[in-house]
Amino acid sequence: MEDQKEEILTPYTLADRNETLVKYANFSFTAALEEVKGELKVEKDFHKRLGLLAAQSWILRKKLYVALHDPYISALSEIEDTDIFDGLDEDDYNDYDSLFDEDTPEVKIEILILKETSIAGKKIAKDTIVEIEEKEAKSLIKAGNAKLNSE
């Protein structure tokens, strides 16, 4: 029965549908549906709209299937019975990966040392360019020991 449904879609509609699904591969089902609905509101091209509607239908069908049979799937790309996501790297970052991150990465800034100073217990000579965490860079700049590197 699934094969019969696939034959109804033209190759262009399938390509548009798969392009949309790949774009939202690491989104949760709900987030992907919201994004597709948003695109449907602004898209004027008839054939692109068909692709978006096909993607929306696919997401709804798979969301229902997953809810009934495999509730631990959290993103579209985790569905195993399709070859749509075969080209994607499985290590891509998705919405749920950040739940278990211990630290958020600090923003680093490149500064030029104006006076000899110590950073993390190490002496840094004058006219040295270093990249350090934003918080520490701002304190050195405020103290007059460094300035933002303009190169």
MARVO-796230 format. One record per residue: residue number from 1; residue in three letters; x, y, z of N, C-alpha, C in turn. Coordinates in Angstrom, 1 decimal. Example, Ala and Ser with C-alpha at 12.3 -4.5 7.8 and 13.67 -1.06 7.14 Angstrom:
<pts>
<pt 1 Ala <13.2 -5.7 7.8> <12.3 -4.5 7.8> <13.2 -3.3 7.8>>
<pt 2 Ser <12.8 -2.2 7.1> <13.7 -1.1 7.1> <12.9 0.0 7.9>>
</pts>
This chain:
<pts>
<pt 1 Met <0.8 -1.2 0.0> <0.0 0.0 0.0> <0.9 1.3 0.0>>
<pt 2 Glu <2.0 1.2 0.7> <2.9 2.4 0.8> <3.5 2.6 -0.6>>
<pt 3 Asp <3.8 1.6 -1.4> <4.3 1.7 -2.8> <3.3 2.4 -3.7>>
<pt 4 Gln <2.0 2.1 -3.5> <1.0 2.8 -4.3> <0.9 4.3 -4.1>>
<pt 5 Lys <1.1 4.7 -2.9> <1.1 6.1 -2.5> <2.3 6.8 -3.1>>
<pt 6 Glu <3.4 6.2 -3.1> <4.6 6.8 -3.7> <4.5 7.0 -5.2>>
<pt 7 Glu <3.8 6.1 -5.9> <3.7 6.3 -7.3> <2.8 7.5 -7.7>>
<pt 8 Ile <2.0 7.9 -6.9> <1.1 9.1 -7.2> <1.9 10.4 -7.3>>
<pt 9 Leu <3.0 10.5 -6.5> <3.8 11.7 -6.4> <4.7 11.7 -7.6>>
<pt 10 Thr <4.8 12.9 -8.3> <5.7 13.0 -9.4> <7.2 13.1 -8.9>>
<pt 11 Pro <8.1 12.8 -9.7> <9.5 12.9 -9.2> <9.9 14.3 -8.7>>
<pt 12 Tyr <9.3 15.3 -9.3> <9.6 16.7 -8.8> <9.0 16.9 -7.4>>
<pt 13 Thr <7.8 16.4 -7.2> <7.2 16.5 -5.9> <8.0 15.7 -4.8>>
<pt 14 Leu <8.4 14.5 -5.2> <9.2 13.7 -4.3> <10.5 14.4 -4.0>>
<pt 15 Ala <11.1 15.0 -5.0> <12.4 15.7 -4.7> <12.2 16.9 -3.8>>
<pt 16 Asp <11.1 17.7 -4.0> <10.8 18.8 -3.1> <10.5 18.3 -1.7>>
<pt 17 Arg <9.7 17.2 -1.6> <9.4 16.7 -0.3> <10.7 16.2 0.4>>
<pt 18 Asn <11.5 15.5 -0.3> <12.7 15.0 0.4> <13.7 16.1 0.7>>
<pt 19 Glu <13.7 17.2 -0.1> <14.6 18.3 0.2> <14.1 19.0 1.5>>
<pt 20 Thr <12.8 19.1 1.7> <12.2 19.7 2.9> <12.5 18.8 4.1>>
<pt 21 Leu <12.4 17.5 3.9> <12.6 16.6 5.0> <14.1 16.6 5.5>>
<pt 22 Val <15.0 16.6 4.5> <16.4 16.7 4.8> <16.7 18.0 5.6>>
<pt 23 Lys <16.1 19.1 5.1> <16.4 20.4 5.8> <16.0 20.3 7.3>>
<pt 24 Tyr <14.9 19.6 7.6> <14.5 19.5 9.0> <14.8 18.2 9.6>>
<pt 25 Ala <15.8 17.5 9.1> <16.1 16.1 9.6> <16.3 16.0 11.1>>
<pt 26 Asn <17.0 17.0 11.7> <17.3 17.0 13.1> <16.4 17.7 14.0>>
<pt 27 Phe <15.2 18.1 13.4> <14.2 18.7 14.2> <13.3 17.6 14.8>>
<pt 28 Ser <12.6 17.9 15.9> <11.6 17.0 16.4> <10.4 17.1 15.5>>
<pt 29 Phe <9.5 16.1 15.6> <8.3 16.1 14.7> <7.5 17.4 14.8>>
<pt 30 Thr <7.3 17.8 16.0> <6.5 19.0 16.2> <7.2 20.2 15.6>>
<pt 31 Ala <8.5 20.4 15.9> <9.2 21.5 15.4> <9.2 21.5 13.8>>
<pt 32 Ala <9.4 20.3 13.3> <9.5 20.2 11.8> <8.1 20.6 11.2>>
<pt 33 Leu <7.0 20.1 11.8> <5.7 20.5 11.4> <5.5 22.0 11.4>>
<pt 34 Glu <5.9 22.6 12.5> <5.7 24.1 12.6> <6.5 24.8 11.5>>
<pt 35 Glu <7.7 24.3 11.2> <8.5 24.9 10.1> <7.9 24.8 8.8>>
<pt 36 Val <7.4 23.6 8.5> <6.7 23.3 7.2> <5.5 24.2 7.1>>
<pt 37 Lys <4.7 24.3 8.2> <3.5 25.1 8.1> <3.9 26.6 7.9>>
<pt 38 Gly <5.0 27.0 8.5> <5.4 28.4 8.2> <5.8 28.6 6.8>>
<pt 39 Glu <6.5 27.6 6.2> <6.9 27.7 4.8> <5.6 27.7 3.9>>
<pt 40 Leu <4.6 26.9 4.2> <3.4 26.8 3.4> <2.7 28.2 3.4>>
<pt 41 Lys <2.8 28.9 4.5> <2.1 30.2 4.6> <2.7 31.2 3.6>>
<pt 42 Val <4.0 31.1 3.3> <4.6 32.1 2.4> <4.9 31.6 1.0>>
<pt 43 Glu <4.9 30.3 0.8> <5.2 29.8 -0.5> <4.1 30.0 -1.5>>
<pt 44 Lys <4.4 30.5 -2.7> <3.4 30.8 -3.7> <3.4 29.8 -4.9>>
<pt 45 Asp <4.6 29.3 -5.1> <4.7 28.3 -6.2> <3.9 27.0 -6.0>>
<pt 46 Phe <3.1 26.7 -6.9> <2.2 25.5 -6.8> <3.0 24.2 -6.6>>
<pt 47 His <4.0 24.0 -7.3> <4.8 22.8 -7.2> <5.6 22.7 -5.9>>
<pt 48 Lys <6.1 23.8 -5.5> <6.8 23.8 -4.2> <5.8 23.5 -3.1>>
<pt 49 Arg <4.6 24.1 -3.2> <3.5 23.9 -2.2> <3.2 22.4 -2.1>>
<pt 50 Leu <3.1 21.7 -3.3> <2.8 20.3 -3.3> <3.9 19.5 -2.6>>
<pt 51 Gly <5.1 19.9 -2.8> <6.3 19.3 -2.1> <6.2 19.5 -0.6>>
<pt 52 Leu <5.8 20.7 -0.2> <5.6 21.0 1.3> <4.5 20.2 1.9>>
<pt 53 Leu <3.4 20.1 1.1> <2.2 19.4 1.6> <2.6 17.9 1.7>>
<pt 54 Ala <3.3 17.4 0.8> <3.8 16.0 0.8> <4.7 15.8 2.0>>
<pt 55 Ala <5.6 16.7 2.3> <6.4 16.6 3.5> <5.6 16.7 4.8>>
<pt 56 Gln <4.6 17.5 4.8> <3.8 17.7 6.0> <3.0 16.3 6.2>>
<pt 57 Ser <2.5 15.8 5.2> <1.8 14.5 5.3> <2.7 13.4 5.8>>
<pt 58 Trp <3.9 13.3 5.2> <4.9 12.3 5.6> <5.3 12.5 7.1>>
<pt 59 Ile <5.5 13.7 7.6> <5.8 14.0 9.0> <4.7 13.5 9.9>>
<pt 60 Leu <3.4 13.9 9.5> <2.3 13.5 10.3> <2.1 12.0 10.4>>
<pt 61 Arg <2.3 11.3 9.2> <2.2 9.8 9.2> <3.3 9.2 10.1>>
<pt 62 Lys <4.5 9.7 10.0> <5.6 9.1 10.7> <5.5 9.4 12.2>>
<pt 63 Lys <5.0 10.6 12.5> <4.8 11.0 13.9> <3.8 10.1 14.6>>
<pt 64 Leu <2.7 9.8 13.9> <1.7 8.8 14.5> <2.3 7.4 14.6>>
<pt 65 Tyr <3.0 7.0 13.6> <3.7 5.6 13.6> <4.6 5.5 14.8>>
<pt 66 Val <5.5 6.6 15.0> <6.5 6.6 16.1> <5.8 6.6 17.4>>
<pt 67 Ala <4.7 7.4 17.6> <4.0 7.5 18.8> <3.5 6.1 19.2>>
<pt 68 Leu <3.1 5.3 18.3> <2.5 4.0 18.5> <3.5 2.9 18.7>>
<pt 69 His <4.6 3.0 17.9> <5.5 1.8 17.9> <6.9 2.1 18.4>>
<pt 70 Asp <7.4 3.3 18.4> <8.8 3.6 18.8> <8.9 5.0 19.4>>
<pt 71 Pro <8.4 5.2 20.6> <8.3 6.5 21.2> <9.6 7.1 21.6>>
<pt 72 Tyr <10.7 6.4 21.4> <12.0 6.9 21.8> <12.7 7.7 20.6>>
<pt 73 Ile <12.1 7.7 19.5> <12.6 8.5 18.4> <12.3 9.9 18.6>>
<pt 74 Ser <13.3 10.8 18.5> <13.1 12.2 18.8> <13.2 13.1 17.6>>
<pt 75 Ala <13.8 12.6 16.5> <14.1 13.5 15.3> <13.7 12.7 14.1>>
<pt 76 Leu <13.4 13.5 13.0> <13.0 12.8 11.8> <14.1 11.9 11.2>>
<pt 77 Ser <15.3 12.3 11.4> <16.4 11.5 10.8> <16.6 10.1 11.5>>
<pt 78 Glu <16.0 9.9 12.6> <16.2 8.7 13.4> <15.2 7.6 12.9>>
<pt 79 Ile <14.4 7.9 12.0> <13.4 6.9 11.4> <14.2 6.0 10.5>>
<pt 80 Glu <14.1 4.7 10.7> <15.0 3.7 10.0> <14.4 3.1 8.8>>
<pt 81 Asp <13.1 3.2 8.6> <12.5 2.5 7.4> <12.5 3.4 6.1>>
<pt 82 Thr <13.4 4.3 6.0> <13.4 5.2 4.9> <14.8 5.5 4.4>>
<pt 83 Asp <15.0 5.8 3.2> <16.4 6.1 2.7> <16.5 7.6 2.4>>
<pt 84 Ile <15.6 8.4 2.8> <15.6 9.8 2.6> <16.8 10.4 3.3>>
<pt 85 Phe <17.2 10.0 4.5> <18.2 10.6 5.3> <19.5 9.8 5.2>>
<pt 86 Asp <19.7 8.9 4.2> <20.9 8.1 4.1> <22.2 9.0 3.9>>
<pt 87 Gly <22.1 10.1 3.3> <23.3 10.9 3.0> <23.7 11.8 4.2>>
<pt 88 Leu <22.9 11.8 5.2> <23.2 12.6 6.4> <24.2 11.9 7.3>>
<pt 89 Asp <25.0 12.7 8.0> <25.9 12.2 9.0> <25.1 12.0 10.3>>
<pt 90 Glu <25.3 10.8 10.8> <24.5 10.4 12.0> <24.9 11.2 13.3>>
<pt 91 Asp <26.1 11.8 13.2> <26.6 12.5 14.4> <26.2 14.0 14.4>>
<pt 92 Asp <25.2 14.4 13.5> <24.8 15.8 13.5> <24.1 16.1 14.9>>
<pt 93 Tyr <24.2 17.3 15.2> <23.7 17.9 16.5> <22.2 18.1 16.3>>
<pt 94 Asn <21.4 17.6 17.2> <19.9 17.9 17.2> <19.5 18.6 18.4>>
<pt 95 Asp <18.2 18.9 18.5> <17.6 19.7 19.6> <17.9 19.1 21.0>>
<pt 96 Tyr <17.9 17.8 21.0> <18.0 17.1 22.3> <19.4 16.9 22.8>>
<pt 97 Asp <20.4 17.0 21.9> <21.8 16.8 22.3> <22.2 17.8 23.4>>
<pt 98 Ser <21.7 19.0 23.3> <22.1 20.1 24.3> <21.6 19.8 25.7>>
<pt 99 Leu <20.6 19.0 25.9> <20.1 18.7 27.2> <21.1 18.1 28.1>>
<pt 100 Phe <22.1 17.4 27.6> <23.1 16.8 28.4> <24.5 17.4 28.4>>
<pt 101 Asp <24.6 18.6 27.8> <25.8 19.3 27.8> <26.1 19.9 29.2>>
<pt 102 Glu <27.3 19.7 29.7> <27.6 20.2 31.0> <27.9 21.7 30.9>>
<pt 103 Asp <28.7 22.1 30.0> <29.1 23.5 29.9> <28.8 24.0 28.5>>
<pt 104 Thr <28.4 25.3 28.4> <28.2 25.9 27.1> <29.6 26.5 26.8>>
<pt 105 Pro <30.0 26.4 25.5> <31.3 26.9 25.2> <31.4 28.4 25.3>>
<pt 106 Glu <32.5 28.8 25.9> <32.7 30.2 26.1> <33.1 30.9 24.8>>
<pt 107 Val <32.7 32.1 24.6> <33.1 32.9 23.5> <34.5 33.4 23.7>>
<pt 108 Lys <35.4 33.2 22.7> <36.8 33.6 22.8> <37.0 34.9 22.0>>
<pt 109 Ile <37.9 35.7 22.5> <38.2 37.0 21.8> <39.7 37.1 21.7>>
<pt 110 Glu <40.1 37.6 20.5> <41.5 37.8 20.3> <41.9 39.2 20.7>>
<pt 111 Ile <42.9 39.3 21.6> <43.4 40.6 22.1> <44.9 40.7 21.9>>
<pt 112 Leu <45.3 42.0 22.0> <46.7 42.3 21.9> <47.1 42.8 23.3>>
<pt 113 Ile <48.1 42.2 23.9> <48.6 42.5 25.2> <49.4 43.8 25.1>>
<pt 114 Leu <49.1 44.8 25.9> <49.7 46.1 25.9> <50.8 46.2 27.0>>
<pt 115 Lys <50.7 45.5 28.1> <51.6 45.5 29.2> <51.8 44.0 29.6>>
<pt 116 Glu <53.0 43.7 30.0> <53.3 42.3 30.5> <52.3 42.0 31.6>>
<pt 117 Thr <51.7 40.8 31.4> <50.6 40.4 32.4> <50.6 38.9 32.5>>
<pt 118 Ser <49.8 38.4 33.4> <49.7 37.0 33.7> <48.2 36.6 33.3>>
<pt 119 Ile <48.1 35.5 32.6> <46.8 34.9 32.2> <46.9 33.4 32.6>>
<pt 120 Ala <46.0 33.0 33.4> <45.9 31.6 33.9> <47.3 31.1 34.5>>
<pt 121 Gly <48.0 32.1 35.2> <49.2 31.7 35.8> <50.4 31.7 34.9>>
<pt 122 Lys <50.3 32.2 33.7> <51.4 32.2 32.7> <51.7 33.7 32.4>>
<pt 123 Lys <52.9 34.0 32.4> <53.3 35.4 32.0> <53.2 35.6 30.5>>
<pt 124 Ile <52.6 36.7 30.1> <52.5 37.0 28.7> <53.2 38.3 28.4>>
<pt 125 Ala <54.1 38.3 27.4> <54.9 39.5 27.1> <54.0 40.5 26.3>>
<pt 126 Lys <54.5 41.7 26.4> <53.9 42.9 25.7> <53.9 42.6 24.2>>
<pt 127 Asp <52.9 43.1 23.5> <52.7 42.9 22.0> <52.5 41.5 21.6>>
<pt 128 Thr <52.0 40.7 22.5> <51.6 39.3 22.1> <50.1 39.3 21.8>>
<pt 129 Ile <49.7 38.5 20.8> <48.3 38.3 20.5> <47.9 37.0 21.0>>
<pt 130 Val <46.8 37.0 21.9> <46.3 35.8 22.5> <44.8 35.8 22.3>>
<pt 131 Glu <44.2 34.5 22.3> <42.8 34.3 22.2> <42.4 33.7 23.5>>
<pt 132 Ile <41.5 34.5 24.3> <41.1 34.1 25.6> <39.6 34.3 25.7>>
<pt 133 Glu <39.0 33.7 26.8> <37.6 33.8 27.0> <37.2 35.3 27.2>>
<pt 134 Glu <36.0 35.6 26.7> <35.5 36.9 26.6> <35.5 37.6 28.0>>
<pt 135 Lys <35.1 37.0 29.1> <35.1 37.6 30.4> <36.5 38.0 30.8>>
<pt 136 Glu <37.5 37.2 30.7> <38.8 37.5 31.1> <39.4 38.6 30.2>>
<pt 137 Ala <39.1 38.6 28.9> <39.5 39.6 27.9> <39.0 41.0 28.3>>
<pt 138 Lys <37.7 41.0 28.7> <37.1 42.3 29.1> <37.8 42.9 30.3>>
<pt 139 Ser <38.1 42.0 31.3> <38.8 42.5 32.5> <40.2 43.0 32.2>>
<pt 140 Leu <40.9 42.4 31.3> <42.2 42.9 30.9> <42.1 44.2 30.2>>
<pt 141 Ile <41.1 44.3 29.3> <40.9 45.5 28.5> <40.6 46.7 29.5>>
<pt 142 Lys <39.7 46.4 30.4> <39.3 47.4 31.4> <40.4 47.9 32.3>>
<pt 143 Ala <41.3 47.0 32.6> <42.5 47.3 33.4> <43.6 48.0 32.6>>
<pt 144 Gly <43.4 48.1 31.3> <44.4 48.8 30.4> <45.6 47.9 30.0>>
<pt 145 Asn <45.5 46.6 30.3> <46.6 45.7 30.0> <46.5 45.1 28.6>>
<pt 146 Ala <45.3 45.3 27.9> <45.2 44.7 26.6> <44.1 45.6 25.8>>
<pt 147 Lys <44.1 45.3 24.5> <43.1 45.9 23.6> <42.6 44.9 22.6>>
<pt 148 Leu <41.5 45.0 22.0> <41.0 44.1 21.0> <41.9 44.1 19.8>>
<pt 149 Asn <42.2 43.0 19.3> <43.1 42.9 18.2> <42.4 43.3 16.9>>
<pt 150 Ser <42.9 44.3 16.2> <42.2 44.8 15.0> <42.7 44.3 13.7>>
<pt 151 Glu <43.5 43.3 13.7> <44.1 42.8 12.4> <43.1 41.9 11.7>>
</pts>
